[in-house]
Amino acid sequence: MSAITIENLGLRYPDGTVGLDGIDLAVADGEFVALVGPSGSGKTTLLRTVAGFLTPTAGSIAIGSDIVASERLSTPPESRKLGMVFQQHALWPHRSVGRNVSYPLELAGVAKSERAKKVSDVLELVGLPGLEKRDPATLSGGQRQRVALARALVSSPRALLLDEALSALDEPLRDRLRLELRALTRAAGLTVVHVTHDRTEALALADRVVVLDQGTIAQIGTPEDVVRAPESAFVARFLSDATLVDGAVADGTFTSGSLTLTADGTGPGTLAILPTDIDIVAGSMDGTGDISGTVTSSLFGRDASDVLIHCGDVDFRCSTRGRRPEVGETVGLSVRRSFFYAH
């Protein structure tokens, strides 16, 4: 396996559009890194550039000690020795499971007897022992995705790239395969870069999460870091559905219109409040730090209910484990913690 080192990576398209700008990222050998961000943030562009499908216009990419991309060179995808699994498993229907998995070995000229042994071993690894002769059409969606994973792993890649690899699967199958994928990659010591639009999936699987915004890195950290200590209002909203309010802090009080809250910081900026940092209490409340509002949406959740409360000009999103208030009810809010980002 190999580490992946990305330095000052940039990609600008012929029409001037910026795909990536100044990306610095070091993925350690055996580390599982998830790339997340809204549509157009650059996460898939970054993965495809690492894979070799796109050529950077600035910076470099190294896999292990080998420079595979820079402004002057771009090693073809098939020469980078990477495994890749896409959202659509793309198995060949005219090939058996075994022949689907063995395809990379056939391209590499591996002897038939050795191919059979490698295919058998990797199918056992992904939990599909003895299915070499099966028709892919007879498999479930989860089984077909495991076959695609086996095909990516059979040639012992230096790293594994996953592009929305689980998103086409239905729950609870996707949840089960998440657990299996993490256990498998950890046991094999695989270096993994995983693109997903599913924030829960990224936080559950990754050793570190990379949050992208408009082709740049907004924050890199452990799942705990990016959720509990977001470095920007963007990260707080994207990962945790934080309520964002523009205003100013003076003498420990944040003011925005008629809204006042206790907050650290000084000057104009944006206050971010995570849904889990708001307590809902019955009835109205008065005083700095406590506000009142009307429930406009109240959705039941297995772990916590998702409640939207309109206070003045602000809609506060709250995650509550206690009694779920009804739509139209007047309630009080107590903010336990907030993050202030000065402008």
DAGI-V884638 format. One record per residue. N is the residue number from 1. PSI is psi as a letter, one per 40 degrees, with the letter a starting at -180 (none if undefined). OMEGA is omega in degrees with one decimal (999 if undefined). D_LAST is the distance of its C-alpha to the last C-alpha in Angstrom with 2 decimals. Layout:
n=<N N>
psi=<PSI PSI>
omega=<OMEGA OMEGA>
d_last=<D_LAST D_LAST>
//
This chain:
n=<1 2 3 4 5 6 7 8 9 10 11 12 13 14 15 16 17 18 19 20 21 22 23 24 25 26 27 28 29 30 31 32 33 34 35 36 37 38 39 40 41 42 43 44 45 46 47 48 49 50 51 52 53 54 55 56 57 58 59 60 61 62 63 64 65 66 67 68 69 70 71 72 73 74 75 76 77 78 79 80 81 82 83 84 85 86 87 88 89 90 91 92 93 94 95 96 97 98 99 100 101 102 103 104 105 106 107 108 109 110 111 112 113 114 115 116 117 118 119 120 121 122 123 124 125 126 127 128 129 130 131 132 133 134 135 136 137 138 139 140 141 142 143 144 145 146 147 148 149 150 151 152 153 154 155 156 157 158 159 160 161 162 163 164 165 166 167 168 169 170 171 172 173 174 175 176 177 178 179 180 181 182 183 184 185 186 187 188 189 190 191 192 193 194 195 196 197 198 199 200 201 202 203 204 205 206 207 208 209 210 211 212 213 214 215 216 217 218 219 220 221 222 223 224 225 226 227 228 229 230 231 232 233 234 235 236 237 238 239 240 241 242 243 244 245 246 247 248 249 250 251 252 253 254 255 256 257 258 259 260 261 262 263 264 265 266 267 268 269 270 271 272 273 274 275 276 277 278 279 280 281 282 283 284 285 286 287 288 289 290 291 292 293 294 295 296 297 298 299 300 301 302 303 304 305 306 307 308 309 310 311 312 313 314 315 316 317 318 319 320 321 322 323 324 325 326 327 328 329 330 331 332 333 334 335 336 337 338 339 340 341 342 343>
psi=<i i i h h h h f h i h h i d e e h h d i h f h h h h h i h e i h h h h i i i h e e e d d d d d d d d d e e i h i e i a i h h h b e h h e h a d e i h h i d e e e f i i h h i d h d f i h d e i i d d d d d e d d d d d e f h i d d d d d d d d d d d d d d e f f i e e d e i h d d e i i d d d d d d d d d d d d e d e g i d i h h h g f d e d e i i i e d d d d d d d d d d d d d d d e f i h h h h h i e h d d d d d d d i d i h h h i h f e i h d i h i i d d d d d d g h e i d d d d d d d e f i h h h h a i h h f e h h h h b e h h i h i i a i a i a h h h h i d e e h h h i i i i i i i h e h i i i h h e i h h h i d d i i h h h h h h b e h h h h i h h e a h h i i h e i h i i h h h d i i h h h i none>
omega=<-174.5 171.4 175.9 -178.3 -178.8 -176.2 174.2 -173.5 176.9 175.5 178.3 -178.1 -178.6 -179.9 178.5 179.4 179.1 176.6 179.2 -176.6 173.0 -178.7 172.5 -177.8 176.1 177.8 -175.7 175.9 180.0 -179.0 176.1 -178.4 177.7 174.8 -179.8 178.6 179.5 176.7 -179.3 -177.3 179.5 -175.4 178.8 176.6 178.8 -179.8 -178.7 176.3 174.7 -178.4 -179.5 179.1 176.1 -178.4 -178.6 175.1 176.4 175.4 -175.3 174.5 175.1 172.6 -169.0 179.1 -175.4 170.8 -177.6 179.1 173.9 177.7 -174.7 -177.1 174.0 178.6 -179.9 -178.2 -175.8 179.9 -177.7 177.9 177.3 170.6 -178.6 177.5 -177.6 177.5 175.1 -171.3 171.3 174.2 177.9 -175.1 -178.5 179.2 174.1 176.5 -178.4 -178.7 172.7 -177.3 -174.5 -173.6 178.5 178.9 176.6 178.8 -178.5 178.3 178.7 -178.1 -174.6 -178.0 178.6 177.4 -178.2 179.9 -179.7 179.4 179.3 -178.5 -175.4 175.4 175.0 -178.7 -177.6 174.9 178.3 -176.8 173.4 -177.8 -176.9 -173.1 -177.6 172.9 -179.7 -178.6 -178.7 -176.8 173.2 178.0 178.7 178.3 178.8 178.8 175.2 175.7 177.2 177.5 178.3 179.1 179.4 -175.0 -168.1 -178.3 177.6 -177.2 178.0 176.7 -178.9 178.0 -177.8 -178.7 -178.0 -169.1 -177.1 -168.9 -179.6 -177.8 178.6 169.1 4.6 180.0 -178.9 -179.8 179.6 179.8 173.6 -179.0 -178.8 -179.6 -179.1 178.9 -178.1 -177.4 178.1 -179.6 -178.5 -178.5 -175.0 167.6 -173.5 168.6 -170.1 174.6 177.7 172.5 -176.4 -176.6 179.6 179.1 -179.9 -177.6 -178.6 -171.3 -163.2 165.3 174.9 179.3 176.1 179.8 -179.3 178.5 177.5 174.6 178.5 177.9 178.2 178.8 171.9 177.4 173.6 176.7 179.3 -178.0 -172.8 178.3 -173.9 -178.9 179.3 -175.5 178.6 176.5 178.3 -178.8 179.7 -179.7 -174.6 -175.2 -170.1 179.8 -180.0 170.1 -179.8 -179.5 176.4 -179.9 -178.8 177.4 173.8 178.2 175.5 -179.8 176.1 -179.4 174.5 -174.3 178.7 -177.6 174.4 179.6 174.3 -178.4 173.9 177.7 178.3 176.6 179.4 179.9 -178.6 175.3 177.9 -179.0 -179.5 179.4 -178.8 -178.4 179.2 174.3 177.9 177.2 -178.2 175.8 -179.3 -178.6 178.4 175.0 179.6 -179.7 179.2 -176.1 -179.9 178.0 -178.2 179.2 179.3 177.1 -178.7 -174.6 179.8 173.0 -177.9 -179.2 179.4 179.1 -178.7 -173.3 176.9 -175.3 -178.5 -179.6 -177.7 178.2 -172.9 172.4 179.9 175.0 -174.4 174.0 -173.6 177.7 179.7 178.9 178.8 -177.9 -178.9 176.7 -178.3 -178.8 174.2 -177.1 173.9 177.6 175.1 -177.3 -177.7 -176.7 175.5 177.4 -180.0 179.5 -177.6 177.5 999>
d_last=<43.04 40.34 36.78 34.43 32.32 29.78 28.35 25.88 27.20 26.56 28.29 28.28 30.78 33.25 31.50 28.33 26.44 24.45 25.61 24.31 22.13 22.34 23.53 24.64 26.50 29.55 31.61 34.23 37.87 38.49 34.85 33.74 30.28 28.81 26.55 24.58 22.12 22.35 24.91 24.24 21.95 24.60 26.27 29.74 29.36 28.72 31.72 33.95 33.10 34.13 37.24 38.18 38.02 35.29 35.28 32.12 31.51 29.84 29.97 32.54 33.67 36.26 38.30 39.98 41.11 41.45 39.03 39.24 36.72 35.31 35.18 38.95 40.24 39.89 42.32 43.63 42.50 46.03 46.11 42.95 44.81 42.12 42.75 40.81 40.91 39.58 38.92 42.38 44.89 47.00 50.32 53.37 55.67 58.80 58.20 58.82 56.15 57.66 57.71 54.12 53.06 55.37 54.17 51.95 54.93 57.26 55.07 55.11 58.95 59.18 62.75 63.56 64.59 61.43 59.35 61.05 60.31 56.63 56.26 58.03 55.84 52.52 53.64 54.52 51.10 49.31 51.81 54.11 57.26 60.32 58.74 59.47 61.91 59.95 58.95 55.14 55.81 57.26 54.13 51.36 47.81 46.83 49.87 49.18 45.67 47.27 49.67 46.79 45.30 48.74 49.05 45.75 46.95 50.61 50.28 48.32 45.04 42.85 39.88 39.40 36.89 36.38 35.01 34.58 37.96 38.24 36.50 39.77 41.46 41.80 40.96 42.48 43.74 40.26 39.49 42.78 42.28 38.87 40.72 43.49 41.24 39.36 42.67 44.26 41.58 41.39 45.19 45.44 42.73 41.04 37.82 35.96 32.99 32.52 30.54 30.15 28.29 29.37 26.68 29.38 31.60 29.07 28.31 32.06 33.37 31.07 31.06 27.54 25.18 23.24 20.49 20.10 17.79 18.92 21.17 18.96 18.86 15.89 17.73 21.30 22.99 25.84 25.89 25.32 22.28 20.38 21.28 21.00 17.98 15.70 13.18 10.72 10.64 12.90 15.37 15.55 16.44 18.68 20.68 20.83 20.29 17.58 16.78 13.18 12.29 9.49 9.85 9.47 11.28 14.08 17.21 16.67 16.36 13.74 14.61 14.37 17.46 20.41 18.83 18.40 17.95 18.11 15.07 14.12 11.14 10.07 7.98 5.96 4.58 7.26 10.57 12.95 16.62 19.35 22.62 24.59 22.70 23.93 27.46 29.42 32.03 34.70 34.54 31.87 29.95 28.64 26.51 22.97 21.97 24.68 24.58 27.19 27.40 29.84 30.53 30.31 31.06 32.79 33.74 35.98 35.16 37.48 35.09 32.78 32.54 29.55 28.88 26.60 26.20 25.09 23.60 22.91 20.59 19.46 21.57 21.45 23.02 25.19 27.55 30.53 33.74 35.51 37.07 35.61 35.08 36.55 34.94 35.00 35.01 32.93 31.29 29.06 26.01 25.16 21.90 22.82 19.58 15.91 12.89 9.54 6.48 3.79 0.00>
//
